[in-house]
Amino acid sequence: MLGIAVAAKRLVTIITVMFVAVFLFAPMTFAQSTIKAQLCNQSVVTIVQPAHDGTVNNPVVHFTGTVGNANQIEVYVDNNYSTQIPLSSGATTYASDVTIGTGTHAIKLSAVGNCSGVTNGEASLVVTYEPAKAAGPTSTNVSENGSKVGSTDSTPQSQSPLSPSLDNNLSSIGQWLNIKIDNQQASQSQLSFVRGGVLVAGLVLSVFGVAAIIVDWFARATSGFLLPALAGAGRILAFRIFFRVVGVATVLLALFL
């Protein structure tokens, strides 16, 4: 009986020690597991550039902004997935490009967070792409001090009937000779194409005259009514001088009329 009593006391002591140990160490274990728990914050993203409801003239739109608690940004154009922007660990800013078509588009950025099950931060804007218009014909405006301040010109430009290469060559020659190579009115410092031709013809006539056969024929044809007193070589010489005088007069008319 004495042995049974001793064994019972020992069993009660062991059970008591076990209960005390459970009550003492259970709170410490709970506190330790709470400290090791992982906390996740919602991702955030903002758009700094371009401005909301703005207009661009380039189909490639450059985006910049801020981001937090995310490892990548998904880009959507008109609710359709377009591309993604990878982010380095701890990134706070981003920069990327997205291509859009002509017209107005809704752009949405979704920052994918580091923890699953957490709502992604989003930012959106509306942007319109309008292609740049081709520059129209211009004319120069001059300020009071003589400087060029702008240009507008609504005068239609005439099309040359010549091939582009020949027209360019004639234009270069005309600029060198100060001749206007078209049928439009020339300025006081320029000669029209027709006047330039007359000037050249007058110069040739005044320097070289005309062919001897033409002078002889003209002298015989007018012998009965023009300078009848002259005959032979004197008459031919007079008409040669006459044609050169006509050439000089032609040059003067082309230059000053």
C-alpha positions in Angstrom: 0.0 0.0 0.0 2.9 2.3 0.8 4.4 1.7 -2.6 1.1 2.6 -4.3 0.8 5.8 -2.4 4.3 6.9 -3.4 3.6 6.1 -7.1 0.4 8.1 -7.0 2.2 11.1 -5.5 4.8 11.0 -8.2 2.2 10.8 -10.9 0.4 13.8 -9.5 3.6 15.7 -9.4 4.4 14.9 -13.0 1.0 15.9 -14.1 1.2 19.2 -12.2 4.6 20.0 -13.7 3.2 19.4 -17.2 0.3 21.7 -16.7 2.6 24.4 -15.3 4.9 24.1 -18.3 1.9 24.4 -20.7 0.7 27.5 -19.1 4.1 29.1 -19.0 5.4 28.4 -22.5 2.2 28.6 -24.5 2.0 32.5 -24.5 5.6 32.7 -25.5 5.1 30.5 -28.5 2.0 32.5 -29.6 3.9 35.8 -29.3 6.8 34.4 -31.3 4.5 33.3 -34.2 2.8 36.7 -34.3 6.1 38.5 -34.7 7.1 36.4 -37.7 3.9 37.0 -39.7 4.4 38.8 -43.1 2.5 42.1 -43.6 1.5 43.1 -47.2 0.6 46.6 -48.2 -1.5 47.5 -51.3 0.5 48.5 -54.4 0.2 52.1 -55.7 0.9 53.8 -59.0 0.5 57.3 -60.4 1.0 58.9 -63.8 3.0 62.2 -63.9 3.4 62.4 -67.7 1.6 62.8 -70.1 -1.2 65.1 -68.8 -4.7 63.7 -68.6 -6.9 64.5 -71.6 -3.9 65.8 -73.5 -3.1 65.7 -77.2 0.2 64.3 -78.7 1.5 64.3 -82.3 3.5 61.1 -82.0 2.0 57.6 -81.8 4.7 56.5 -79.2 3.6 58.0 -75.9 6.2 58.3 -73.1 4.9 57.5 -69.6 6.6 58.4 -66.3 5.3 58.3 -62.7 5.7 56.9 -59.2 5.0 53.4 -58.0 5.2 51.5 -54.7 5.0 47.9 -53.3 4.9 46.4 -56.8 7.2 44.2 -59.0 5.7 45.1 -62.4 3.1 47.4 -64.1 0.6 46.1 -66.6 -0.4 48.6 -69.4 -3.9 48.4 -70.9 -5.0 50.5 -74.0 -8.8 50.8 -74.3 -9.1 47.9 -71.7 -6.9 45.6 -73.9 -3.6 44.4 -72.5 -0.7 46.1 -74.3 2.6 45.5 -72.5 4.2 45.3 -69.0 6.8 47.4 -67.3 9.2 45.3 -65.1 10.3 47.0 -61.9 13.4 46.4 -59.7 13.0 45.6 -56.0 12.0 48.6 -54.1 11.4 50.8 -57.2 9.6 54.0 -56.6 9.5 55.5 -60.1 9.0 54.1 -63.6 9.4 55.2 -67.3 8.2 53.5 -70.4 6.6 53.9 -73.8 3.3 52.7 -75.3 2.1 52.9 -78.9 -1.4 54.1 -79.8 -3.3 54.7 -83.0 -4.9 57.9 -84.3 -7.7 59.2 -82.1 -8.6 59.2 -78.4 -7.6 56.3 -76.2 -8.0 55.3 -72.5 -4.7 54.2 -70.9 -4.8 52.2 -67.7 -1.8 51.2 -65.5 -2.1 48.3 -63.0 0.7 47.9 -60.4 1.0 44.2 -59.6 1.8 43.8 -55.9 4.4 41.7 -54.2 1.8 39.6 -52.3 -1.0 37.6 -53.8 -4.6 38.2 -52.9 -4.0 42.0 -52.5 -5.8 44.4 -54.8 -3.5 46.0 -57.4 -3.2 49.8 -57.4 -4.4 51.5 -60.7 -4.0 54.8 -62.5 -5.6 55.9 -65.8 -5.8 58.8 -68.2 -7.2 59.7 -71.6 -4.9 60.8 -74.4 -5.5 61.8 -78.1 -3.1 61.2 -80.9 -3.3 63.6 -83.8 -0.7 63.3 -86.6 1.2 66.6 -87.3 -0.2 68.3 -90.4 2.1 69.1 -93.3 3.2 72.7 -93.5 1.5 74.7 -96.1 3.0 77.4 -98.5 4.3 80.4 -96.7 5.3 84.0 -97.4 7.5 86.3 -95.4 6.2 89.1 -93.2 8.6 91.9 -92.4 8.6 93.9 -89.2 9.3 97.6 -88.9 13.0 97.0 -88.4 13.2 94.9 -91.5 13.6 91.5 -89.8 11.5 88.5 -90.9 8.9 87.7 -88.2 6.7 85.1 -89.8 5.3 83.7 -93.0 1.9 83.0 -94.6 1.2 82.6 -98.2 -2.0 81.4 -99.9 -0.8 81.9 -103.5 -0.9 78.6 -105.4 2.5 77.7 -106.9 2.5 77.0 -110.7 3.7 73.6 -111.7 6.5 73.4 -114.3 5.8 71.3 -117.4 9.4 70.3 -117.5 10.8 67.2 -115.8 12.0 67.8 -112.2 15.7 67.3 -113.1 15.6 69.7 -116.1 13.6 72.2 -114.1 16.1 72.1 -111.3 19.0 72.6 -113.7 17.2 75.6 -115.4 16.4 77.1 -112.0 20.1 76.8 -111.0 21.2 78.5 -114.2 18.5 81.1 -113.8 19.7 82.0 -110.3 23.2 82.3 -111.5 22.2 84.6 -114.4 19.6 86.3 -112.2 16.8 85.2 -114.6 13.4 84.1 -113.5 12.7 80.7 -115.2 8.9 80.8 -115.5 6.1 82.8 -117.1 5.2 84.8 -114.0 6.0 88.5 -113.6 9.7 89.0 -112.8 10.8 91.5 -110.2 12.9 94.6 -111.1 16.1 92.7 -110.2 15.2 89.7 -112.3 14.5 88.9 -116.0 11.7 86.7 -117.2 12.6 83.7 -119.3 11.2 85.5 -122.4 13.1 88.7 -121.7 16.3 86.7 -121.1 15.9 85.0 -124.5 15.5 88.4 -126.2 18.5 89.7 -124.4 20.7 86.8 -125.6 19.4 87.2 -129.1 20.2 90.9 -129.0 23.7 90.3 -127.7 24.4 87.7 -130.5 23.1 90.0 -133.2 25.0 93.1 -131.9 28.3 91.2 -131.7 28.2 88.8 -134.6 25.6 90.3 -136.9 23.7 88.1 -139.3 25.0 85.7 -142.0 26.4 87.3 -145.1 23.9 85.6 -147.4 21.1 87.2 -145.4 22.7 90.6 -145.7 23.2 90.2 -149.4 19.7 89.2 -150.0 18.3 92.0 -147.8 20.5 94.6 -149.7 19.2 93.4 -153.1 15.6 93.2 -152.0 15.5 96.8 -150.7 17.7 98.4 -153.3 14.7 100.1 -155.0 13.4 101.9 -152.0 15.9 101.8 -149.1 19.2 103.7 -149.5 19.0 103.6 -153.3 22.1 105.8 -153.5 24.3 103.1 -152.1 25.4 100.2 -154.2 27.8 97.2 -154.0 30.1 96.8 -151.0 28.9 100.1 -149.4 25.3 99.0 -149.3 26.3 95.6 -147.8 28.4 97.3 -145.1 25.6 99.7 -144.2 23.2 96.8 -143.7 25.7 94.9 -141.5 26.0 98.0 -139.3 22.2 98.3 -139.3 21.7 94.7 -138.0 24.3 95.3 -135.2 22.4 98.5 -134.3 19.2 96.5 -134.1 21.0 94.0 -131.8 22.1 96.8 -129.5 18.6 98.3 -129.4 17.2 94.8 -128.6 19.6 94.5 -125.7 18.5 97.9 -124.3 14.8 97.1 -124.7 15.3 93.7 -122.9 17.1 95.3 -120.0 15.1 98.5 -119.4 11.5 97.8 -120.6 
